Amino acid sequence: MIPVHHKKNILLLIIALLIGFLLSEAIVRIYAAVTDTTIASSEEKMCHKNIYEHVSDETDPYRFSPYFPDYLEYWEYYGIRPKANWGYGNVETEVLLPNGQTVRAIVYDMNTNGQHMRGIKEISVEKDANILRIAALGDSFTWGDDVPLLFSYPALLEELIPQTEVLNFGMTATGIDAMYFRWKYEALSFHPDVVLFAIYIDDIRRAYPCLNKPEIALSETGELDITNMPPPSFREIYEEYEEPKTYSYFIEYLVYQLRYLGDVKSAEYNYGFEILEPILQEVKSQSEEEGTHFMVLLIERGNDHVNDAVELEAIERLKKLLEENEISYVSTNAIFEEENFTPTDYDNERIFHFMPDGYGVLAQGIVNKLEEERIISEQKDYSFTYDSDYALLTLTSKQNNSDVKMVVPFRFVE
């Protein structure tokens, strides 16, 4: 029989624990409200809750549209892709040239063709044997964020390599999973001679699962196992899925912290690397089977941005993975160092995406790598100067200063 004083101690302990729990619950709820933080037991559940909150907002006319509704639409293979025949800024206007002449021109800014690529010309599925076709897959760096269409590195590759078509399958704010699905279900049908995966290091962790896109895992045999396919649209999520409930903010928060041990980024990178290797192996194997050259452009951040320890480790891990799988690659840092070029942004302070001259140097580095791999013959080597007053990118031959090309983000109206 339990002594009375022991019963009192147990009761006091239970009361203390209950008070502690209620106090902790109140603190977490106040924290969530004040900071507008979503509380969930996992990143997947957090993403689900955020999406459900978005689609339930009846004041938002775009609640059933993908994020960035202006240029994205639902796609059954990945959940989103750029709209076809979409244009922003492609208007006829007067343009002042450096010589003082004013001309009529169509300025191309954000444009897609009828095949959901960033571009203004249609691409035939049947390829001219005399044309080198490059399929560029990536995120905002490939799409060409912060610059008009004709200053993106895929567009500049066409300027640098004669008889070339560069198909821009880039898509802003997506990861290696998006590259994989656009390669598999779009790029392959165009029979490219070169497949280029431009991987910004953050793209690896962006592949983390979420309700609105396919989930990739490894089967017991080490092969890719794809589920949630096709992914539900935002309207289907609203009509057919229940909102994930959080009955105890404190317990959900505690489970989340124990699951990730305070290091969500490492967990996301680990997941991304787990699926990245078989993705790269599949692309490499398919490319070899079709006689296509596969290479990776590793986009490291700019020179004045200090990556944290997790990102630096991920960069080295990716390089090792590419080398072990004998996949050709070139990094932006190596390109900029070789060219003795320091990329800047428009305010000359922050560096994330590049200015037109940065994208130009990047394109030249890809050309040099293709020359080294003997995929193309030796081309002219250019330096790049950008005049923001006239939106003019000047390409000057390193071998002959009088050999100059001008690139502008518009086409003259005759």
Rosetta blueprint (number, residue, H / E / L):
1 M L
2 I L
3 P L
4 V H
5 H H
6 H H
7 K H
8 K H
9 N H
10 I H
11 L H
12 L H
13 L H
14 I H
15 I H
16 A H
17 L H
18 L H
19 I H
20 G H
21 F H
22 L H
23 L H
24 S H
25 E H
26 A H
27 I H
28 V H
29 R H
30 I H
31 Y H
32 A H
33 A H
34 V H
35 T H
36 D L
37 T L
38 T L
39 I L
40 A L
41 S L
42 S L
43 E H
44 E H
45 K H
46 M H
47 C H
48 H H
49 K H
50 N H
51 I H
52 Y H
53 E H
54 H H
55 V H
56 S L
57 D L
58 E L
59 T L
60 D L
61 P L
62 Y L
63 R L
64 F L
65 S L
66 P L
67 Y L
68 F L
69 P L
70 D L
71 Y L
72 L E
73 E E
74 Y L
75 W L
76 E L
77 Y L
78 Y L
79 G L
80 I L
81 R E
82 P E
83 K L
84 A L
85 N L
86 W L
87 G E
88 Y E
89 G L
90 N L
91 V E
92 E E
93 T E
94 E E
95 V E
96 L E
97 L L
98 P L
99 N L
100 G L
101 Q L
102 T E
103 V E
104 R E
105 A E
106 I E
107 V E
108 Y L
109 D L
110 M E
111 N E
112 T E
113 N L
114 G L
115 Q L
116 H L
117 M L
118 R E
119 G L
120 I L
121 K L
122 E L
123 I L
124 S L
125 V L
126 E L
127 K L
128 D L
129 A L
130 N L
131 I L
132 L E
133 R E
134 I E
135 A E
136 A E
137 L E
138 G E
139 D L
140 S H
141 F H
142 T H
143 W H
144 G L
145 D L
146 D L
147 V L
148 P L
149 L H
150 L H
151 F H
152 S L
153 Y H
154 P H
155 A H
156 L H
157 L H
158 E H
159 E H
160 L H
161 I L
162 P L
163 Q L
164 T E
165 E E
166 V E
167 L E
168 N E
169 F L
170 G L
171 M L
172 T L
173 A L
174 T L
175 G L
176 I H
177 D H
178 A H
179 M H
180 Y H
181 F H
182 R H
183 W H
184 K H
185 Y H
186 E L
187 A H
188 L H
189 S H
190 F H
191 H L
192 P L
193 D L
194 V E
195 V E
196 L E
197 F E
198 A E
199 I E
200 Y E
201 I H
202 D H
203 D H
204 I L
205 R H
206 R H
207 A H
208 Y L
209 P L
210 C L
211 L L
212 N L
213 K L
214 P L
215 E E
216 I E
217 A E
218 L E
219 S L
220 E L
221 T L
222 G L
223 E L
224 L E
225 D E
226 I E
227 T E
228 N L
229 M L
230 P L
231 P L
232 P L
233 S L
234 F H
235 R H
236 E H
237 I H
238 Y H
239 E H
240 E H
241 Y L
242 E L
243 E L
244 P L
245 K L
246 T L
247 Y L
248 S L
249 Y H
250 F H
251 I H
252 E H
253 Y H
254 L H
255 V H
256 Y H
257 Q H
258 L H
259 R H
260 Y H
261 L L
262 G L
263 D L
264 V H
265 K H
266 S H
267 A H
268 E H
269 Y H
270 N H
271 Y H
272 G H
273 F H
274 E H
275 I H
276 L H
277 E H
278 P H
279 I H
280 L H
281 Q H
282 E H
283 V H
284 K H
285 S H
286 Q H
287 S H
288 E H
289 E H
290 E H
291 G L
292 T L
293 H E
294 F E
295 M E
296 V E
297 L E
298 L E
299 I E
300 E L
301 R L
302 G L
303 N L
304 D L
305 H L
306 V L
307 N L
308 D L
309 A H
310 V H
311 E H
312 L H
313 E H
314 A H
315 I H
316 E H
317 R H
318 L H
319 K H
320 K H
321 L H
322 L H
323 E H
324 E H
325 N L
326 E L
327 I L
328 S E
329 Y E
330 V E
331 S E
332 T H
333 N H
334 A H
335 I H
336 F H
337 E H
338 E H
339 E L
340 N L
341 F L
342 T L
343 P L
344 T L
345 D L
346 Y L
347 D L
348 N L
349 E L
350 R L
351 I L
352 F L
353 H L
354 F L
355 M L
356 P H
357 D H
358 G H
359 Y H
360 G H
361 V H
362 L H
363 A H
364 Q H
365 G H
366 I H
367 V H
368 N H
369 K H
370 L H
371 E H
372 E H
373 E L
374 R L
375 I L
376 I L
377 S L
378 E L
379 Q L
380 K L
381 D L
382 Y E
383 S E
384 F E
385 T E
386 Y E
387 D E
388 S L
389 D L
390 Y L
391 A L
392 L E
393 L E
394 T E
395 L E
396 T E
397 S E
398 K L
399 Q L
400 N L
401 N L
402 S L
403 D L
404 V E
405 K E
406 M E
407 V E
408 V L
409 P L
410 F E
411 R E
412 F E
413 V L
414 E L
